[in-house]
Every structure is written in C-alpha cells, then in structure tokens.
C-alpha cells in the first residue's frame, strides 16, 4: 500500500454497459509515509466440523499435512508406526475429515485445475495458452474456472468440479478461505499465482513487477522531473498493483524526490478508471510536462484517450507507459510503451510446477519469479 490516506474523494462514472461504478481517488496528507505493498498470504485455516484442522493434527503428530492426508486416504503409502501415530492423534483431537476433500485426494485423472479472477482479455488468454501448451506436452488436461461473476467465491458446482483434478493453480484477487480450506484438507498439489504464501507445500509463480516498474519509472524520469511523475494503478489491495506502486515510489526516492500526496492513485484495472483519473487531473493542474506509469495497458489507454480529447500532445506534453504489453500497445496511436509481462511463460511455469508437485508432493516449495522488460514505443520517446 502506498500511503496512509486520510481523505477520499469519490465520484461515479459510466462503466461499460448501463451500470455505473464507484472509483476512489486517494489523497494522502503531506505527512503520510509509504508503508510498502499489501501481500495476500493465504491462510490454511482448514477446520473439520469439530473445529480441529488437519494442520492441528499434523503439528500434534509431528508430521506434514501431506502425511496426515495419506494416512486418511492412502494408508499403504505410510509406514505402520507413522500411520498409527497419526490415527491416534486424529482420535485424541476429535478430527473429522472433510468428506469432499477426501474425494479430491482419491482421484487421479491427469487433470489440472486453474482458477482465475476472469478469463476474458488477452492477459488471461495468454496465460491459459501457455498453460495449455505445457499441459498437453506433459500429457495433462486443464479444467479452467473463473470467479468473475461470483465475487471471489466459486459456486458449489465449481467446487464439485475440483473432484476431477490432480493439482490446482489459484489466482484470486482476494483470498478464498473456503476453497483454500478444501485444498488444504485434500493436500491437493497447489501453485499460487501473483501472491506470497508461506506454506512449505505450496509453490508460487509471479513476475518481477519491481524491476519492470523501476525500469519504466527511470525511463520517464529521463524526460520530466520526479515531481511531475504519476502512478495510476489498479486496486491497492492487489498484489501486482501494490508491488508496481512500491517500485515507482522507490525510483522517485532514488532520484532524490519524496513522492507527493497525489502522485500515486489506486482504482481498478480498466480504461474507464484511467480516463477518469486523467479527467480529474486535467480539471485541477493539467497534464502538461507530466509522465504517467499506468498499472496496466487498459489504464494507460484511458489516460491517453482523456489527454487526447483535451488536446494534450503525446509524447510532446505527456509521456505515458503502460504495463503488461498487450496488443493494445501496438494498436493505439501513438503506440504505447509498456512493460512486457511474459504471461504465456507464467502459465507454462504453473503447469510445470504442478506436475512436479503431483509426482513429488514432499519436495520443498519453489518460488519462481519471471523477468519483465520495458518496451519503449512512441508514447514515451
């Protein structure tokens, strides 16, 4: 999170379609200080109907969660002494296994599940393309689910679908405790995208937002003073948005400038939000001799549209860089500079780690971070 904001200005504007969305501009007072990113750590609070979790059993028995799951579901894979100790701990603590979770762990059909916040747009389609190609290469199939229309909580039918899978990749804007609990109870091989986790049996894959945002900010600082640089991001609780904003602020400080209260704004990953931010800026201080690092290419496009509507020349008066390097960047005029994010490679890495976890559930967790790079085009030259 960029700052401790004490005042919020909210207005309503038309979204795509008849609905309207509310977007907040966050202004921090001069004394506000940067506190770093918000990380979404998944919490395996997996409890049985009796209130005792599989993690409680594992800790009490001195074994891993995966070992407890094997004792309950595949006892032939565990030594007799270990199985006896775990069963005694289960009896003593009164642990009642989740029947649905047990169903998950007993299936094996070479199917991997991926849960995404949305499946529309190039960002997600490229991730799925990379994942599907890697899955096919390894002899697995993909089962894809989206929580876009259920506010972060998969429906019951989607949960039941996970009975078909051998491993699960999660990319959720907000932690889903119910889904996480079921996953932990089943000791299901899991890879988390775009979030930090501490569990030693869960792998994670992300991109180097820090280096990408820093490179983009230093590029913009070649043309304008640090006091005229702005970051317009997505939701401030979003992991990517938080990391990119943190790197932007760090780069300004590296240039000897303490960011002002309006130099960082959070909203949503949309053209509408970028346009709204730019219009608000134009009403007050204008966008002449400014530079903007947008949280993604859609936000950048919204800023570009509002600036061009107001007669602001790009890159003459305003320099602009997006993030993700989607096809938008090459289709707009001027072409948009953007930080390239290798989403196809991310999808492939997710599947590779899942397959490795399926075949070796006891190996240490792996944390992979893929490189990003700035692609300079006309909007910031």
C-alpha positions in Angstrom: 0.0 0.0 0.0 1.4 3.4 -1.0 0.4 5.6 1.9 -1.9 6.0 4.8 -4.7 8.0 3.2 -6.9 10.1 5.4 -9.3 11.6 2.8 -11.1 10.1 -0.1 -12.8 11.8 -3.0 -15.4 9.5 -4.7 -17.4 10.1 -7.9 -19.5 7.9 -10.2 -18.9 7.5 -13.9 -20.4 5.2 -16.6 -18.8 1.9 -17.0 -19.1 -0.4 -20.0 -22.9 -1.0 -20.3 -25.6 0.6 -18.2 -24.1 0.1 -14.8 -22.0 2.7 -13.1 -19.0 2.1 -10.9 -17.6 4.0 -8.0 -14.0 4.8 -8.0 -12.0 6.5 -5.2 -9.1 8.9 -5.7 -6.9 8.6 -2.7 -5.0 11.7 -1.4 -2.6 11.4 1.4 -1.6 14.3 3.6 2.0 15.6 3.3 3.0 13.7 6.5 1.8 10.4 5.1 4.6 7.8 4.5 4.9 4.8 2.3 4.4 1.5 4.0 5.2 -1.0 1.3 2.9 -3.4 -0.5 0.0 -5.4 0.7 0.7 -9.1 0.3 -2.1 -11.5 0.2 -0.9 -14.5 2.3 -3.2 -17.5 2.1 -4.1 -18.9 5.5 -4.7 -22.6 5.7 -7.4 -22.4 8.4 -8.7 -25.8 7.4 -11.1 -26.9 10.1 -13.2 -30.0 10.3 -16.8 -30.0 11.6 -15.4 -30.4 15.1 -13.3 -27.3 14.8 -10.0 -29.1 14.6 -7.9 -28.6 11.4 -5.7 -31.1 9.5 -2.9 -28.7 10.3 -3.6 -29.2 14.1 -3.3 -32.9 13.6 -0.1 -32.6 11.6 1.5 -30.4 14.3 0.4 -32.7 17.1 1.6 -35.8 15.4 4.9 -34.2 14.3 4.3 -34.9 10.6 3.4 -32.9 7.5 -0.1 -32.2 6.3 0.5 -34.4 3.3 1.4 -37.3 5.5 -1.8 -36.9 7.5 -3.8 -36.8 4.3 -2.1 -40.0 3.1 -2.9 -41.8 6.4 -6.5 -40.9 5.9 -6.8 -41.6 2.2 -3.8 -43.8 1.1 -2.5 -45.5 4.2 -0.5 -48.0 2.2 2.0 -45.2 1.3 2.8 -44.5 5.0 4.8 -46.6 7.5 2.8 -48.6 10.1 4.3 -46.6 13.0 3.6 -43.2 11.5 0.0 -44.2 10.5 -0.7 -45.5 14.0 0.6 -42.2 15.5 -1.5 -40.1 13.1 -4.6 -42.1 13.8 -4.2 -41.8 17.5 -3.8 -38.1 17.1 -6.9 -37.9 15.0 -8.8 -39.8 17.6 -7.5 -37.8 20.5 -8.2 -34.4 18.9 -11.5 -35.5 17.5 -10.7 -34.5 14.0 -13.5 -35.2 11.5 -12.1 -35.4 7.9 -13.9 -33.3 5.2 -15.7 -35.9 3.0 -15.5 -33.6 0.0 -11.8 -33.1 0.4 -11.2 -36.9 0.7 -13.0 -37.3 -2.6 -10.5 -34.9 -4.1 -7.4 -36.7 -2.9 -8.6 -40.1 -4.2 -8.9 -39.2 -7.8 -6.1 -39.2 -10.4 -7.1 -38.5 -14.0 -4.1 -36.3 -15.2 -6.3 -33.2 -15.0 -5.1 -29.8 -13.6 -7.4 -27.1 -12.5 -6.8 -23.3 -12.8 -9.0 -20.7 -11.0 -8.6 -17.2 -12.4 -10.3 -13.9 -11.4 -11.5 -13.7 -15.0 -10.9 -15.5 -18.3 -11.6 -12.6 -20.7 -9.0 -10.4 -22.3 -5.5 -11.0 -23.6 -3.8 -11.1 -20.2 -5.7 -14.2 -19.2 -5.9 -15.8 -22.6 -2.1 -15.7 -23.0 -1.7 -17.2 -19.5 -4.1 -20.0 -20.5 -2.4 -20.6 -23.8 1.0 -21.1 -22.2 -0.6 -23.4 -19.5 -2.5 -25.5 -22.1 0.6 -26.0 -24.3 2.7 -27.1 -21.3 -0.1 -29.4 -20.0 -0.5 -31.1 -23.4 3.2 -31.6 -23.7 3.2 -33.3 -20.3 0.1 -35.4 -21.1 -2.3 -33.5 -18.8 -5.6 -31.7 -19.4 -6.8 -28.4 -18.0 -10.0 -27.6 -16.2 -10.5 -23.8 -16.1 -12.7 -21.9 -13.7 -13.4 -18.2 -13.2 -14.8 -16.4 -10.2 -15.5 -13.2 -12.1 -19.3 -13.4 -11.5 -19.3 -14.7 -8.0 -17.2 -12.1 -6.2 -14.3 -14.3 -5.4 -16.3 -17.3 -4.2 -16.7 -20.2 -6.6 -20.1 -21.6 -6.8 -21.0 -25.1 -5.5 -20.9 -26.6 -9.0 -17.3 -25.2 -9.5 -16.2 -26.7 -6.2 -17.6 -30.1 -7.1 -15.6 -29.8 -10.4 -12.4 -29.9 -8.3 -13.1 -33.5 -7.6 -11.8 -34.2 -11.1 -8.3 -32.6 -10.6 -4.9 -33.7 -9.5 -3.5 -30.3 -8.9 -4.8 -26.7 -8.6 -3.5 -23.3 -9.6 -5.1 -20.3 -7.8 -5.0 -16.7 -9.0 -7.6 -14.9 -6.9 -7.8 -11.2 -6.3 -9.0 -11.9 -2.7 -8.1 -14.9 -0.6 -10.9 -17.6 -0.8 -10.9 -19.2 2.6 -13.5 -21.9 1.7 -11.6 -23.0 -1.4 -8.3 -22.8 0.4 -9.6 -25.0 3.3 -10.8 -27.7 0.9 -7.5 -27.6 -0.9 -5.5 -28.0 2.3 -7.8 -30.7 3.7 -7.2 -32.7 0.5 -3.4 -32.0 0.5 -4.0 -31.1 -3.1 -0.9 -30.1 -5.1 -1.2 -26.3 -5.4 0.5 -23.4 -7.1 -0.4 -19.8 -6.3 -0.1 -17.1 -8.9 0.6 -13.5 -8.0 0.6 -13.8 -4.2 3.0 -14.6 -1.4 2.5 -17.7 0.6 4.4 -19.2 3.5 3.3 -22.8 3.4 6.1 -25.2 2.7 4.0 -27.4 0.5 2.6 -24.7 -1.9 4.5 -23.4 -4.9 4.2 -19.9 -6.3 4.8 -18.2 -9.6 4.9 -14.5 -10.2 6.6 -11.8 -12.3 9.2 -9.3 -11.5 6.9 -6.3 -11.0 9.6 -4.4 -9.1 12.3 -4.4 -11.8 9.7 -3.6 -14.5 8.2 -0.7 -12.7 11.6 0.7 -11.7 12.9 0.5 -15.3 9.8 2.2 -16.6 10.0 5.0 -13.9 13.6 5.7 -14.5 12.9 5.9 -18.3 10.2 8.5 -17.6 12.5 10.5 -15.3 14.8 11.0 -18.3 12.2 13.4 -19.7 10.4 15.0 -16.8 11.2 15.9 -13.1 10.2 13.5 -10.4 7.6 15.9 -9.1 5.7 15.5 -12.4 5.6 11.7 -12.5 2.5 9.8 -11.5 1.5 6.2 -10.9 -2.1 5.3 -11.8 -2.7 1.7 -10.6 -5.3 -0.9 -10.1 -6.8 -1.9 -6.7 -4.4 -1.0 -3.9 -5.0 -4.4 -2.2 -4.0 -6.2 -5.5 -0.6 -7.8 -5.2 0.7 -6.6 -8.6 -0.6 -3.1 -8.2 1.0 -2.8 -4.8 4.4 -4.1 -6.0 4.4 -1.8 -9.0 3.5 1.2 -6.9 6.2 0.4 -4.4 8.8 0.3 -7.1 7.6 3.5 -8.6 7.9 5.3 -5.2 11.4 3.8 -4.6 12.6 5.0 -8.0 11.4 8.6 -7.2 13.2 8.5 -3.9 16.3 7.1 -5.7 16.1 10.3 -7.8 16.1 12.4 -4.6 12.3 13.1 -4.6 9.9 12.3 -1.8 6.5 11.5 -3.6 3.8 14.0 -3.0 0.3 13.1 -1.8 -1.3 12.9 -5.3 1.5 11.1 -7.2 0.0 7.7 -6.6 -3.6 6.7 -7.2 -5.4 3.4 -7.0 -8.6 2.4 -8.8 -9.3 -0.5 -11.0 -7.7 -2.2 -14.0 -9.9 -0.6 -16.6 -10.0 2.0 -19.4 -12.7 3.9 -17.5 -10.5 4.3 -14.4 -7.6 5.6 -16.5 -9.9 8.1 -18.3 -11.5 9.2 -15.0 -8.1 9.8 -13.3 -6.9 11.9 -16.3 -10.0 14.0 -16.4 -9.8 14.7 -12.7 -6.1 15.7 -13.2 -7.0 17.9 -16.2 -9.6 19.8 -14.1 -7.1 20.8 -11.5 -3.4 21.0 -12.5 -3.4 19.7 -16.1 -1.1 17.1 -17.7 1.4 19.3 -19.4 5.0 18.3 -18.8 3.9 15.2 -17.0 4.7 11.5 -17.1 2.4 8.6 -16.2 3.2 5.0 -15.4 -0.1 3.1 -15.6 -0.8 -0.1 -13.7 -1.7 -1.9 -16.9 -2.3 -1.1 -20.6 -6.0 -0.6 -20.2 -5.5 2.2 -17.6 -2.9 3.7 -19.9 -5.3 3.7 -22.8 -7.9 5.5 -20.7 -5.3 8.2 -19.7 -4.3 8.5 -23.4 -7.9 9.0 -24.6 -8.7 11.7 -22.0 -5.5 13.5 -22.7 -6.0 13.5 -26.5 -9.6 14.6 -26.1 -8.3 17.6 -24.1 -5.7 18.4 -26.8 -2.7 17.2 -24.8 0.1 16.1 -27.1 1.6 12.6 -26.5 4.6 12.4 -26.2 5.1 16.1 -26.6 3.4 17.2 -23.3 2.6 13.9 -21.7 4.8 10.8 -21.7 3.0 7.5 -20.9 4.0 3.9 -20.1 1.6 1.0 -19.6 2.2 -2.4 -18.1 1.7 -6.0 -19.4 2.5 -5.2 -23.1 -0.8 -6.5 -24.5 -1.8 -5.9 -28.2 -3.4 -2.6 -27.2 0.1 -1.2 -27.0 0.8 -1.7 -30.7 -2.8 -0.9 -32.0 -3.2 2.6 -30.5 -1.7 5.8 -31.8 0.8 6.8 -30.7 2.0 3.3 -30.0 2.2 2.7 -26.2 5.4 2.0 -24.3 4.8 -0.9 -21.9 6.4 -3.3 -19.5 6.3 -6.7 -21.1 5.0 -9.4 -18.8 5.5 -13.0 -20.2 2.1 -14.4 -19.3 2.5 -17.4 -21.6 5.7 -18.3 -19.8 3.9 -17.8 -16.4 1.2 -20.3 -17.5 3.8 -22.8 -18.6 5.7 -22.5 -15.3 2.5 -23.0 -13.3 1.8 -26.3 -15.1 5.4 -27.5 -14.8 5.4 -26.9 -11.0 2.0 -28.5 -10.6 3.1 -31.7 -12.5 6.3 -31.8 -10.4 4.3 -31.4 -7.2 1.8 -34.1 -8.3 4.7 -36.6 -8.8 6.7 -35.5 -5.7 4.4 -33.9 -3.1 7.2 -33.9 -0.4 9.7 -31.7 -2.2 10.4 -28.2 -0.8 8.2 -25.4 -2.1 9.5 -23.4 -5.0 9.1 -19.7 -5.6 9.6 -18.6 -9.3 9.7 -15.0 -10.5 9.8 -14.4 -14.2 11.6 -11.4 -15.7 9.9 -8.3 -17.2 11.3 -5.7 -19.6 10.4 -2.3 -20.8 9.4 -1.9 -24.4 9.8 1.7 -25.5 7.4 3.0 -28.2 6.2 6.4 -29.4 4.2 7.3 -26.2 7.3 8.0 -24.2 10.0 8.9 -26.7 
